[in-house]
């Protein structure tokens, strides 16, 4: 079994987290599922995800009552 992802230090106190998984969907559909707030809500993830798609930007997770 391979590791589900990797973590590495990229400098300046920053960390890069990378997950790789092969999916049976077109890349555009997967990207939309990961970046569209309406799609993320459909996962019933217990947080609202606020993200800036600029490389190096911050991702915020705002917990919900679920």
N, CA, C and O atoms as a Maestro MAE file, in Angstrom:
{
 s_m_m2io_version
 :::
 2.0.0
}

f_m_ct {
 s_m_title
 :::
 protein
 m_atom[264] {
  # First column is atom index #
  i_m_mmod_type
  r_m_x_coord
  r_m_y_coord
  r_m_z_coord
  i_m_residue_number
  s_m_chain_name
  s_m_pdb_residue_name
  s_m_pdb_atom_name
  i_m_atomic_number
  :::
  1 25 0.853 -1.172 0.000 1 A "UNK " " N  " 7
  2 3 0.000 0.000 0.000 1 A "UNK " " CA " 6
  3 2 0.897 1.233 0.000 1 A "UNK " " C  " 6
  4 15 1.873 1.292 0.748 1 A "UNK " " O  " 8
  5 25 0.572 2.212 -0.831 2 A "UNK " " N  " 7
  6 3 1.366 3.428 -0.876 2 A "UNK " " CA " 6
  7 2 0.770 4.476 0.045 2 A "UNK " " C  " 6
  8 15 -0.409 4.421 0.394 2 A "UNK " " O  " 8
  9 25 1.603 5.431 0.432 3 A "UNK " " N  " 7
  10 3 1.135 6.520 1.294 3 A "UNK " " CA " 6
  11 2 0.079 7.332 0.557 3 A "UNK " " C  " 6
  12 15 0.170 7.496 -0.660 3 A "UNK " " O  " 8
  13 25 -0.934 7.850 1.279 4 A "UNK " " N  " 7
  14 3 -1.998 8.618 0.628 4 A "UNK " " CA " 6
  15 2 -1.548 10.000 0.175 4 A "UNK " " C  " 6
  16 15 -2.261 10.657 -0.583 4 A "UNK " " O  " 8
  17 25 -0.396 10.448 0.617 5 A "UNK " " N  " 7
  18 3 0.061 11.773 0.230 5 A "UNK " " CA " 6
  19 2 1.462 12.017 0.733 5 A "UNK " " C  " 6
  20 15 2.103 11.133 1.301 5 A "UNK " " O  " 8
  21 25 1.929 13.243 0.513 6 A "UNK " " N  " 7
  22 3 3.266 13.597 0.970 6 A "UNK " " CA " 6
  23 2 3.243 15.003 1.548 6 A "UNK " " C  " 6
  24 15 2.390 15.821 1.204 6 A "UNK " " O  " 8
  25 25 4.194 15.266 2.430 7 A "UNK " " N  " 7
  26 3 4.340 16.575 3.053 7 A "UNK " " CA " 6
  27 2 5.798 16.957 2.926 7 A "UNK " " C  " 6
  28 15 6.681 16.138 3.183 7 A "UNK " " O  " 8
  29 25 6.066 18.213 2.524 8 A "UNK " " N  " 7
  30 3 7.452 18.666 2.470 8 A "UNK " " CA " 6
  31 2 7.517 20.150 2.789 8 A "UNK " " C  " 6
  32 15 6.577 20.898 2.522 8 A "UNK " " O  " 8
  33 25 8.619 20.558 3.355 9 A "UNK " " N  " 7
  34 3 8.855 21.967 3.656 9 A "UNK " " CA " 6
  35 2 9.337 22.642 2.378 9 A "UNK " " C  " 6
  36 15 10.212 22.121 1.687 9 A "UNK " " O  " 8
  37 25 8.763 23.808 2.062 10 A "UNK " " N  " 7
  38 3 9.115 24.491 0.823 10 A "UNK " " CA " 6
  39 2 9.850 25.796 1.073 10 A "UNK " " C  " 6
  40 15 10.130 26.531 0.126 10 A "UNK " " O  " 8
  41 25 10.168 26.101 2.315 11 A "UNK " " N  " 7
  42 3 10.909 27.316 2.634 11 A "UNK " " CA " 6
  43 2 10.026 28.378 3.253 11 A "UNK " " C  " 6
  44 15 8.809 28.381 3.070 11 A "UNK " " O  " 8
  45 25 10.659 29.283 3.990 12 A "UNK " " N  " 7
  46 3 9.914 30.372 4.606 12 A "UNK " " CA " 6
  47 2 8.881 29.905 5.613 12 A "UNK " " C  " 6
  48 15 7.903 30.609 5.865 12 A "UNK " " O  " 8
  49 25 9.081 28.711 6.200 13 A "UNK " " N  " 7
  50 3 8.118 28.195 7.167 13 A "UNK " " CA " 6
  51 2 6.874 27.600 6.530 13 A "UNK " " C  " 6
  52 15 5.944 27.206 7.234 13 A "UNK " " O  " 8
  53 25 6.846 27.533 5.203 14 A "UNK " " N  " 7
  54 3 5.672 26.994 4.507 14 A "UNK " " CA " 6
  55 2 5.808 25.493 4.303 14 A "UNK " " C  " 6
  56 15 6.911 24.950 4.255 14 A "UNK " " O  " 8
  57 25 4.674 24.846 4.184 15 A "UNK " " N  " 7
  58 3 4.625 23.404 3.986 15 A "UNK " " CA " 6
  59 2 3.734 23.116 2.786 15 A "UNK " " C  " 6
  60 15 2.706 23.766 2.598 15 A "UNK " " O  " 8
  61 25 4.127 22.148 1.983 16 A "UNK " " N  " 7
  62 3 3.333 21.716 0.833 16 A "UNK " " CA " 6
  63 2 2.761 20.341 1.145 16 A "UNK " " C  " 6
  64 15 3.489 19.439 1.560 16 A "UNK " " O  " 8
  65 25 1.464 20.182 0.946 17 A "UNK " " N  " 7
  66 3 0.798 18.890 1.131 17 A "UNK " " CA " 6
  67 2 0.291 18.454 -0.229 17 A "UNK " " C  " 6
  68 15 -0.375 19.220 -0.926 17 A "UNK " " O  " 8
  69 25 0.604 17.232 -0.604 18 A "UNK " " N  " 7
  70 3 0.197 16.735 -1.919 18 A "UNK " " CA " 6
  71 2 -0.492 15.380 -1.764 18 A "UNK " " C  " 6
  72 15 0.033 14.468 -1.125 18 A "UNK " " O  " 8
  73 25 -1.670 15.271 -2.359 19 A "UNK " " N  " 7
  74 3 -2.404 14.013 -2.412 19 A "UNK " " CA " 6
  75 2 -2.594 13.666 -3.882 19 A "UNK " " C  " 6
  76 15 -2.865 14.544 -4.701 19 A "UNK " " O  " 8
  77 25 -2.456 12.418 -4.206 20 A "UNK " " N  " 7
  78 3 -2.663 11.992 -5.591 20 A "UNK " " CA " 6
  79 2 -3.585 10.788 -5.597 20 A "UNK " " C  " 6
  80 15 -3.403 9.837 -4.837 20 A "UNK " " O  " 8
  81 25 -4.566 10.849 -6.461 21 A "UNK " " N  " 7
  82 3 -5.521 9.753 -6.573 21 A "UNK " " CA " 6
  83 2 -6.041 9.714 -8.001 21 A "UNK " " C  " 6
  84 15 -6.335 10.758 -8.584 21 A "UNK " " O  " 8
  85 25 -6.155 8.552 -8.553 22 A "UNK " " N  " 7
  86 3 -6.669 8.379 -9.912 22 A "UNK " " CA " 6
  87 2 -8.191 8.261 -9.819 22 A "UNK " " C  " 6
  88 15 -8.714 7.456 -9.048 22 A "UNK " " O  " 8
  89 25 -8.886 9.059 -10.601 23 A "UNK " " N  " 7
  90 3 -10.346 9.067 -10.578 23 A "UNK " " CA " 6
  91 2 -10.890 8.787 -11.970 23 A "UNK " " C  " 6
  92 15 -10.251 9.102 -12.974 23 A "UNK " " O  " 8
  93 25 -12.062 8.199 -12.018 24 A "UNK " " N  " 7
  94 3 -12.695 7.854 -13.290 24 A "UNK " " CA " 6
  95 2 -13.583 8.989 -13.797 24 A "UNK " " C  " 6
  96 15 -14.661 8.740 -14.338 24 A "UNK " " O  " 8
  97 25 -13.140 10.224 -13.624 25 A "UNK " " N  " 7
  98 3 -13.903 11.389 -14.081 25 A "UNK " " CA " 6
  99 2 -12.967 12.315 -14.844 25 A "UNK " " C  " 6
  100 15 -11.755 12.283 -14.629 25 A "UNK " " O  " 8
  101 25 -13.508 13.131 -15.724 26 A "UNK " " N  " 7
  102 3 -12.665 14.091 -16.439 26 A "UNK " " CA " 6
  103 2 -12.062 15.104 -15.457 26 A "UNK " " C  " 6
  104 15 -12.707 15.453 -14.468 26 A "UNK " " O  " 8
  105 25 -10.844 15.578 -15.713 27 A "UNK " " N  " 7
  106 3 -10.201 16.543 -14.813 27 A "UNK " " CA " 6
  107 2 -11.071 17.763 -14.497 27 A "UNK " " C  " 6
  108 15 -11.065 18.234 -13.360 27 A "UNK " " O  " 8
  109 25 -11.808 18.278 -15.461 28 A "UNK " " N  " 7
  110 3 -12.639 19.471 -15.223 28 A "UNK " " CA " 6
  111 2 -13.719 19.190 -14.170 28 A "UNK " " C  " 6
  112 15 -14.020 20.052 -13.344 28 A "UNK " " O  " 8
  113 25 -14.293 17.999 -14.200 29 A "UNK " " N  " 7
  114 3 -15.325 17.644 -13.217 29 A "UNK " " CA " 6
  115 2 -14.719 17.515 -11.817 29 A "UNK " " C  " 6
  116 15 -15.318 17.956 -10.836 29 A "UNK " " O  " 8
  117 25 -13.547 16.918 -11.728 30 A "UNK " " N  " 7
  118 3 -12.873 16.768 -10.434 30 A "UNK " " CA " 6
  119 2 -12.489 18.140 -9.888 30 A "UNK " " C  " 6
  120 15 -12.697 18.415 -8.707 30 A "UNK " " O  " 8
  121 25 -11.930 19.007 -10.739 31 A "UNK " " N  " 7
  122 3 -11.532 20.353 -10.308 31 A "UNK " " CA " 6
  123 2 -12.741 21.113 -9.773 31 A "UNK " " C  " 6
  124 15 -12.649 21.776 -8.739 31 A "UNK " " O  " 8
  125 25 -13.871 21.022 -10.468 32 A "UNK " " N  " 7
  126 3 -15.095 21.696 -10.024 32 A "UNK " " CA " 6
  127 2 -15.535 21.152 -8.660 32 A "UNK " " C  " 6
  128 15 -15.959 21.922 -7.798 32 A "UNK " " O  " 8
  129 25 -15.438 19.851 -8.461 33 A "UNK " " N  " 7
  130 3 -15.825 19.240 -7.180 33 A "UNK " " CA " 6
  131 2 -14.944 19.723 -6.038 33 A "UNK " " C  " 6
  132 15 -15.386 19.766 -4.890 33 A "UNK " " O  " 8
  133 25 -13.707 20.084 -6.339 34 A "UNK " " N  " 7
  134 3 -12.768 20.530 -5.312 34 A "UNK " " CA " 6
  135 2 -12.774 22.037 -5.079 34 A "UNK " " C  " 6
  136 15 -12.313 22.498 -4.035 34 A "UNK " " O  " 8
  137 25 -13.284 22.807 -6.027 35 A "UNK " " N  " 7
  138 3 -13.159 24.263 -5.934 35 A "UNK " " CA " 6
  139 2 -14.472 25.028 -5.932 35 A "UNK " " C  " 6
  140 15 -14.485 26.207 -5.578 35 A "UNK " " O  " 8
  141 25 -15.558 24.409 -6.308 36 A "UNK " " N  " 7
  142 3 -16.851 25.090 -6.366 36 A "UNK " " CA " 6
  143 2 -17.548 24.936 -5.007 36 A "UNK " " C  " 6
  144 15 -17.826 23.810 -4.594 36 A "UNK " " O  " 8
  145 25 -17.838 26.042 -4.302 37 A "UNK " " N  " 7
  146 3 -18.483 25.943 -2.980 37 A "UNK " " CA " 6
  147 2 -19.763 25.109 -2.979 37 A "UNK " " C  " 6
  148 15 -20.016 24.375 -2.025 37 A "UNK " " O  " 8
  149 25 -20.566 25.211 -4.027 38 A "UNK " " N  " 7
  150 3 -21.806 24.427 -4.087 38 A "UNK " " CA " 6
  151 2 -21.495 22.935 -4.169 38 A "UNK " " C  " 6
  152 15 -22.181 22.121 -3.553 38 A "UNK " " O  " 8
  153 25 -20.470 22.581 -4.922 39 A "UNK " " N  " 7
  154 3 -20.067 21.173 -5.024 39 A "UNK " " CA " 6
  155 2 -19.522 20.673 -3.685 39 A "UNK " " C  " 6
  156 15 -19.834 19.557 -3.269 39 A "UNK " " O  " 8
  157 25 -18.708 21.490 -3.009 40 A "UNK " " N  " 7
  158 3 -18.144 21.099 -1.716 40 A "UNK " " CA " 6
  159 2 -19.242 20.847 -0.682 40 A "UNK " " C  " 6
  160 15 -19.134 19.924 0.125 40 A "UNK " " O  " 8
  161 25 -20.297 21.662 -0.705 41 A "UNK " " N  " 7
  162 3 -21.414 21.455 0.232 41 A "UNK " " CA " 6
  163 2 -22.057 20.088 0.019 41 A "UNK " " C  " 6
  164 15 -22.545 19.476 0.969 41 A "UNK " " O  " 8
  165 25 -22.058 19.613 -1.210 42 A "UNK " " N  " 7
  166 3 -22.646 18.317 -1.530 42 A "UNK " " CA " 6
  167 2 -21.920 17.148 -0.897 42 A "UNK " " C  " 6
  168 15 -22.470 16.051 -0.808 42 A "UNK " " O  " 8
  169 25 -20.687 17.369 -0.454 43 A "UNK " " N  " 7
  170 3 -19.914 16.308 0.212 43 A "UNK " " CA " 6
  171 2 -20.299 16.165 1.672 43 A "UNK " " C  " 6
  172 15 -19.913 15.188 2.314 43 A "UNK " " O  " 8
  173 25 -21.047 17.112 2.212 44 A "UNK " " N  " 7
  174 3 -21.397 17.153 3.631 44 A "UNK " " CA " 6
  175 2 -20.136 17.231 4.492 44 A "UNK " " C  " 6
  176 15 -20.070 16.658 5.579 44 A "UNK " " O  " 8
  177 25 -19.147 17.947 3.985 45 A "UNK " " N  " 7
  178 3 -17.906 18.182 4.715 45 A "UNK " " CA " 6
  179 2 -18.232 19.094 5.887 45 A "UNK " " C  " 6
  180 15 -18.967 20.065 5.704 45 A "UNK " " O  " 8
  181 25 -17.713 18.824 7.092 46 A "UNK " " N  " 7
  182 3 -18.114 19.586 8.279 46 A "UNK " " CA " 6
  183 2 -17.452 20.961 8.400 46 A "UNK " " C  " 6
  184 15 -17.124 21.395 9.504 46 A "UNK " " O  " 8
  185 25 -17.258 21.638 7.281 47 A "UNK " " N  " 7
  186 3 -16.687 22.982 7.298 47 A "UNK " " CA " 6
  187 2 -16.989 23.660 5.975 47 A "UNK " " C  " 6
  188 15 -17.166 23.003 4.949 47 A "UNK " " O  " 8
  189 25 -17.044 24.977 6.012 48 A "UNK " " N  " 7
  190 3 -17.106 25.771 4.789 48 A "UNK " " CA " 6
  191 2 -15.658 26.027 4.405 48 A "UNK " " C  " 6
  192 15 -14.862 26.485 5.226 48 A "UNK " " O  " 8
  193 25 -15.320 25.733 3.168 49 A "UNK " " N  " 7
  194 3 -13.949 25.898 2.702 49 A "UNK " " CA " 6
  195 2 -13.841 27.210 1.941 49 A "UNK " " C  " 6
  196 15 -14.567 27.444 0.975 49 A "UNK " " O  " 8
  197 25 -12.935 28.054 2.386 50 A "UNK " " N  " 7
  198 3 -12.674 29.336 1.722 50 A "UNK " " CA " 6
  199 2 -11.292 29.219 1.099 50 A "UNK " " C  " 6
  200 15 -10.296 29.062 1.805 50 A "UNK " " O  " 8
  201 25 -11.236 29.297 -0.226 51 A "UNK " " N  " 7
  202 3 -9.945 29.127 -0.854 51 A "UNK " " CA " 6
  203 2 -9.717 30.120 -1.965 51 A "UNK " " C  " 6
  204 15 -10.641 30.554 -2.652 51 A "UNK " " O  " 8
  205 25 -8.466 30.460 -2.116 52 A "UNK " " N  " 7
  206 3 -7.989 31.313 -3.192 52 A "UNK " " CA " 6
  207 2 -7.190 30.381 -4.082 52 A "UNK " " C  " 6
  208 15 -6.275 29.716 -3.597 52 A "UNK " " O  " 8
  209 25 -7.502 30.310 -5.358 53 A "UNK " " N  " 7
  210 3 -6.855 29.353 -6.244 53 A "UNK " " CA " 6
  211 2 -5.483 29.800 -6.729 53 A "UNK " " C  " 6
  212 15 -4.886 29.143 -7.583 53 A "UNK " " O  " 8
  213 25 -4.980 30.896 -6.202 54 A "UNK " " N  " 7
  214 3 -3.642 31.359 -6.539 54 A "UNK " " CA " 6
  215 2 -2.618 30.435 -5.888 54 A "UNK " " C  " 6
  216 15 -2.734 30.150 -4.696 54 A "UNK " " O  " 8
  217 25 -1.608 29.952 -6.640 55 A "UNK " " N  " 7
  218 3 -0.581 29.116 -6.009 55 A "UNK " " CA " 6
  219 2 0.039 29.811 -4.796 55 A "UNK " " C  " 6
  220 15 0.407 30.984 -4.857 55 A "UNK " " O  " 8
  221 25 0.146 29.076 -3.710 56 A "UNK " " N  " 7
  222 3 0.725 29.617 -2.488 56 A "UNK " " CA " 6
  223 2 -0.265 30.320 -1.580 56 A "UNK " " C  " 6
  224 15 0.109 30.785 -0.503 56 A "UNK " " O  " 8
  225 25 -1.530 30.405 -1.998 57 A "UNK " " N  " 7
  226 3 -2.547 31.094 -1.199 57 A "UNK " " CA " 6
  227 2 -2.945 30.245 0.011 57 A "UNK " " C  " 6
  228 15 -2.596 29.069 0.106 57 A "UNK " " O  " 8
  229 25 -3.672 30.861 0.916 58 A "UNK " " N  " 7
  230 3 -4.143 30.209 2.128 58 A "UNK " " CA " 6
  231 2 -5.509 29.574 1.895 58 A "UNK " " C  " 6
  232 15 -6.343 30.124 1.176 58 A "UNK " " O  " 8
  233 25 -5.729 28.419 2.506 59 A "UNK " " N  " 7
  234 3 -7.033 27.751 2.507 59 A "UNK " " CA " 6
  235 2 -7.557 27.810 3.942 59 A "UNK " " C  " 6
  236 15 -6.845 27.462 4.884 59 A "UNK " " O  " 8
  237 25 -8.799 28.250 4.099 60 A "UNK " " N  " 7
  238 3 -9.415 28.339 5.425 60 A "UNK " " CA " 6
  239 2 -10.558 27.351 5.516 60 A "UNK " " C  " 6
  240 15 -11.319 27.179 4.564 60 A "UNK " " O  " 8
  241 25 -10.678 26.697 6.670 61 A "UNK " " N  " 7
  242 3 -11.788 25.794 6.960 61 A "UNK " " CA " 6
  243 2 -12.571 26.391 8.113 61 A "UNK " " C  " 6
  244 15 -12.048 26.526 9.220 61 A "UNK " " O  " 8
  245 25 -13.835 26.752 7.857 62 A "UNK " " N  " 7
  246 3 -14.698 27.329 8.882 62 A "UNK " " CA " 6
  247 2 -15.676 26.216 9.310 62 A "UNK " " C  " 6
  248 15 -16.575 25.858 8.549 62 A "UNK " " O  " 8
  249 25 -15.501 25.674 10.524 63 A "UNK " " N  " 7
  250 3 -16.359 24.567 10.977 63 A "UNK " " CA " 6
  251 2 -17.836 24.931 10.964 63 A "UNK " " C  " 6
  252 15 -18.220 26.075 11.207 63 A "UNK " " O  " 8
  253 25 -18.646 23.933 10.676 64 A "UNK " " N  " 7
  254 3 -20.093 24.082 10.697 64 A "UNK " " CA " 6
  255 2 -20.642 23.212 11.843 64 A "UNK " " C  " 6
  256 15 -19.903 22.403 12.403 64 A "UNK " " O  " 8
  257 25 -21.918 23.369 12.193 65 A "UNK " " N  " 7
  258 3 -22.479 22.580 13.289 65 A "UNK " " CA " 6
  259 2 -22.425 21.060 13.049 65 A "UNK " " C  " 6
  260 15 -22.435 20.278 14.000 65 A "UNK " " O  " 8
  261 25 -22.368 20.656 11.793 66 A "UNK " " N  " 7
  262 3 -22.330 19.217 11.499 66 A "UNK " " CA " 6
  263 2 -21.057 18.637 12.026 66 A "UNK " " C  " 6
  264 15 -20.821 17.437 11.886 66 A "UNK " " O  " 8
  :::
 }
 m_bond[263] {
  # First column is bond index #
  i_m_from
  i_m_to
  i_m_order
  :::
  1 1 2 1
  2 2 3 1
  3 3 4 2
  4 3 5 1
  5 5 6 1
  6 6 7 1
  7 7 8 2
  8 7 9 1
  9 9 10 1
  10 10 11 1
  11 11 12 2
  12 11 13 1
  13 13 14 1
  14 14 15 1
  15 15 16 2
  16 15 17 1
  17 17 18 1
  18 18 19 1
  19 19 20 2
  20 19 21 1
  21 21 22 1
  22 22 23 1
  23 23 24 2
  24 23 25 1
  25 25 26 1
  26 26 27 1
  27 27 28 2
  28 27 29 1
  29 29 30 1
  30 30 31 1
  31 31 32 2
  32 31 33 1
  33 33 34 1
  34 34 35 1
  35 35 36 2
  36 35 37 1
  37 37 38 1
  38 38 39 1
  39 39 40 2
  40 39 41 1
  41 41 42 1
  42 42 43 1
  43 43 44 2
  44 43 45 1
  45 45 46 1
  46 46 47 1
  47 47 48 2
  48 47 49 1
  49 49 50 1
  50 50 51 1
  51 51 52 2
  52 51 53 1
  53 53 54 1
  54 54 55 1
  55 55 56 2
  56 55 57 1
  57 57 58 1
  58 58 59 1
  59 59 60 2
  60 59 61 1
  61 61 62 1
  62 62 63 1
  63 63 64 2
  64 63 65 1
  65 65 66 1
  66 66 67 1
  67 67 68 2
  68 67 69 1
  69 69 70 1
  70 70 71 1
  71 71 72 2
  72 71 73 1
  73 73 74 1
  74 74 75 1
  75 75 76 2
  76 75 77 1
  77 77 78 1
  78 78 79 1
  79 79 80 2
  80 79 81 1
  81 81 82 1
  82 82 83 1
  83 83 84 2
  84 83 85 1
  85 85 86 1
  86 86 87 1
  87 87 88 2
  88 87 89 1
  89 89 90 1
  90 90 91 1
  91 91 92 2
  92 91 93 1
  93 93 94 1
  94 94 95 1
  95 95 96 2
  96 95 97 1
  97 97 98 1
  98 98 99 1
  99 99 100 2
  100 99 101 1
  101 101 102 1
  102 102 103 1
  103 103 104 2
  104 103 105 1
  105 105 106 1
  106 106 107 1
  107 107 108 2
  108 107 109 1
  109 109 110 1
  110 110 111 1
  111 111 112 2
  112 111 113 1
  113 113 114 1
  114 114 115 1
  115 115 116 2
  116 115 117 1
  117 117 118 1
  118 118 119 1
  119 119 120 2
  120 119 121 1
  121 121 122 1
  122 122 123 1
  123 123 124 2
  124 123 125 1
  125 125 126 1
  126 126 127 1
  127 127 128 2
  128 127 129 1
  129 129 130 1
  130 130 131 1
  131 131 132 2
  132 131 133 1
  133 133 134 1
  134 134 135 1
  135 135 136 2
  136 135 137 1
  137 137 138 1
  138 138 139 1
  139 139 140 2
  140 139 141 1
  141 141 142 1
  142 142 143 1
  143 143 144 2
  144 143 145 1
  145 145 146 1
  146 146 147 1
  147 147 148 2
  148 147 149 1
  149 149 150 1
  150 150 151 1
  151 151 152 2
  152 151 153 1
  153 153 154 1
  154 154 155 1
  155 155 156 2
  156 155 157 1
  157 157 158 1
  158 158 159 1
  159 159 160 2
  160 159 161 1
  161 161 162 1
  162 162 163 1
  163 163 164 2
  164 163 165 1
  165 165 166 1
  166 166 167 1
  167 167 168 2
  168 167 169 1
  169 169 170 1
  170 170 171 1
  171 171 172 2
  172 171 173 1
  173 173 174 1
  174 174 175 1
  175 175 176 2
  176 175 177 1
  177 177 178 1
  178 178 179 1
  179 179 180 2
  180 179 181 1
  181 181 182 1
  182 182 183 1
  183 183 184 2
  184 183 185 1
  185 185 186 1
  186 186 187 1
  187 187 188 2
  188 187 189 1
  189 189 190 1
  190 190 191 1
  191 191 192 2
  192 191 193 1
  193 193 194 1
  194 194 195 1
  195 195 196 2
  196 195 197 1
  197 197 198 1
  198 198 199 1
  199 199 200 2
  200 199 201 1
  201 201 202 1
  202 202 203 1
  203 203 204 2
  204 203 205 1
  205 205 206 1
  206 206 207 1
  207 207 208 2
  208 207 209 1
  209 209 210 1
  210 210 211 1
  211 211 212 2
  212 211 213 1
  213 213 214 1
  214 214 215 1
  215 215 216 2
  216 215 217 1
  217 217 218 1
  218 218 219 1
  219 219 220 2
  220 219 221 1
  221 221 222 1
  222 222 223 1
  223 223 224 2
  224 223 225 1
  225 225 226 1
  226 226 227 1
  227 227 228 2
  228 227 229 1
  229 229 230 1
  230 230 231 1
  231 231 232 2
  232 231 233 1
  233 233 234 1
  234 234 235 1
  235 235 236 2
  236 235 237 1
  237 237 238 1
  238 238 239 1
  239 239 240 2
  240 239 241 1
  241 241 242 1
  242 242 243 1
  243 243 244 2
  244 243 245 1
  245 245 246 1
  246 246 247 1
  247 247 248 2
  248 247 249 1
  249 249 250 1
  250 250 251 1
  251 251 252 2
  252 251 253 1
  253 253 254 1
  254 254 255 1
  255 255 256 2
  256 255 257 1
  257 257 258 1
  258 258 259 1
  259 259 260 2
  260 259 261 1
  261 261 262 1
  262 262 263 1
  263 263 264 2
  :::
 }
}
